[in-house]
């Protein structure tokens, strides 16, 4: 009997470990997928829109566009070289985890750009509409950068310098990129002329805004503060339907003096409509406050493992 009990306990104690391992594998696969998607998306934006128009919107691509005018190497090759140099710096200053993630993205990005150059060679602008192509350049690079920064990675290049500035200063990522990339953008006026230079300056200013906006939207969640008498029903819905938890505070109404519960619960934006509808259905007299929140850190949300400090 004791043997059976100890065996059962062993099975129970191992089950959470297996669950944790499975979650870790899924998390790694999730991050790898989005890192790959971001790298390929940014490479496509660079190949189809940035390089043909010589938009120097900062980054190592901008550095490569400028230096390719003076050395016998193409732009993807120069981008790969600059990325390797900055990755070595990032390894010692930012940390191992960030550098590994960034190295994977930088290499995939460069290889994709090299492949696109062979498969889909482009000799000039696709549409002859520089503003339209600038917008697509910004959208593709900003979405890619936001995805990577959210995973504590980057596409390499001057993003590494921006992450170092973010770590040691109070500057937002977009503003850090603006400071770092300005030098190359200003240099484009001298090399490619005033029109390309002005487009590049406009693109650089807009990219910083786009990156911060997209990161903010990606991290946005909904904080529910619910005053209700239906404690059990709402609690069960949170646990079983939303697969989340909440904090419950016992309270008393001022006017009638009745006992009530106050729920504090964070949901995703997609879950919020479903949750709100259920609350109003189960308790029409409930009082609900819904707030937009960001940078939610804790179990079920963003892990401290994704912070830069954990890499050291």
Secondary structure as UniProt FT lines:
FT   HELIX           2..45
FT   HELIX           46..50
FT   HELIX           51..53
FT   HELIX           59..67
FT   TURN            68..70
FT   HELIX           75..93
FT   HELIX           96..119
FT   HELIX           130..150
FT   TURN            151..152
FT   HELIX           158..168
FT   HELIX           173..192
FT   HELIX           194..218
FT   STRAND          221..228
FT   HELIX           231..236
FT   HELIX           237..241
FT   STRAND          247..252
FT   TURN            254..256
FT   STRAND          259..268
FT   HELIX           269..282
FT   TURN            284..285
FT   STRAND          287..293
FT   TURN            299..300
FT   HELIX           304..306
FT   HELIX           309..311
//
